[in-house]
Amino acid sequence: MISFTILNATRIHPDEKGCPYYLVPKSIRVAYGFRILYASIPVGNTKYMIWDMRWGSDSTYYRTKRGDRGLSPGEHQSILSTIKKYGGDPNVGFDRYQDEVIYVNPVESHTA
């Protein structure tokens, strides 16, 4: 694949930490779908769990539950703690996991 990169020298100001635009690949584990986790919650608590998660819209909730949308590590932990809060078993895990590559600033990735 042919690519062409242009750098605007007036926007790049490296300091002692290096260049803020320099990125390196990092592998993360992304979770998809939480139908199995949802099934572990007692039926009487499911509506409260949905309200507590604050998805922003019903479509986002259903796409996430089905596994159409991957979960960041932060969302991953948030869902597991909410499932546990409402009586579910977080140990059953998500429907599937996939390792994906993201690009991060090497300085910021060590502090996070």
Buried (B, 14 or more C-beta within 10 A) or exposed (E): EEEEEEEEEEEEEEEEEEEBEEBEEEEBEBBBBBEBBBEBBEEEBBEEBBEEBEBEEEEEBEBBBEBEBBBEEEBBEBBBEBBBBBEBEBEBEBBEBEEEEEEBBEEEEEEE
